[in-house]
Amino acid sequence: MLEPDPILPGTAVRPAPATTAQDASATAALTADFDTFLRLLTAQMQNQDPLNPTDSTEFTAQLASFSAVEQQIRTNDLLTQMNAGLTRMSAADLGGWLGRDARAPMPVVFEGAPVSLAAPPHPLADRAELVVRNGAGAVVQTVPIPIGGAATVDWTGMDPTGQAVLPDGIYDITVQSWSGETLIEDRTVSSYATVREASLVDGEIWLTLQNGLSLRADDVDGLRSPA
């Protein structure tokens, strides 16, 4: 009487196949082993003692196990294909960022020309001001901004008389909102910069801007065509 080997060769399955070639090899091996198992099972049933038939429970369990492994391989194949498709979609999306002006909370690059900032004061504020800090974190300028006006302001880096007070460089600017003498919010302003490069890093889109700064696409809160 034929007894099937309970552990057939070539049935090990990696949880995440590395290449398409390995996927195809594993699937082919499984198919061959499954066919062999069915032939052994058929021979067993044909040659069993009719007066003392073999319990089919064990064979049924092995058949179910083979089916589960086969489904797992097919699922892994599908997930691999889906991941490749999403990667291609993400890569195609990169081109849509290039050359656009992206707005995000970030340091401001000052080159002597006015910089447009998104700096809306808190709705409960009765006064607000821009607080400008240099690279060392020291406050180098404060500029009052109107309450209830436009959500954007043009920062010039100059004093009220129009004299330049700040050299070119990178500055951290926040808008401080006050209610009386109580500070109710200190928020980084958003500014625009042109996207020069977009890349996919660990599934996230990262943007390199004209001013040399880099940030995640998820941090962008506004997008426009170049002026």
HELIX and SHEET records of a PDB file:
HELIX    1   1 THR A   20  ASN A   47  1                                  28    
HELIX    2   2 THR A   57  LEU A   94  1                                  38    
HELIX    3   3 ALA A  217  ASP A  219  5                                   3    
SHEET    1   A 5 THR A 152  TRP A 155  0                                        
SHEET    2   A 5 VAL A 115  ALA A 118 -1                                        
SHEET    3   A 5 SER A 190  VAL A 201 -1                                        
SHEET    4   A 5 ASP A 101  PRO A 105 -1                                        
SHEET    5   A 5 GLY A 222  ARG A 224 -1                                        
SHEET    1   B 4 VAL A 108  PHE A 110  0                                        
SHEET    2   B 4 GLY A 169  SER A 179 -1                                        
SHEET    3   B 4 ARG A 127  ARG A 133 -1                                        
SHEET    4   B 4 VAL A 139  ILE A 145 -1                                        
SHEET    1   C 3 VAL A 108  PHE A 110  0                                        
SHEET    2   C 3 GLY A 169  SER A 179 -1                                        
SHEET    3   C 3 THR A 182  THR A 188 -1                                        
SHEET    1   D 5 THR A 152  TRP A 155  0                                        
SHEET    2   D 5 VAL A 115  ALA A 118 -1                                        
SHEET    3   D 5 SER A 190  VAL A 201 -1                                        
SHEET    4   D 5 GLU A 204  LEU A 209 -1                                        
SHEET    5   D 5 SER A 214  ARG A 216 -1                                        
END                                                                             
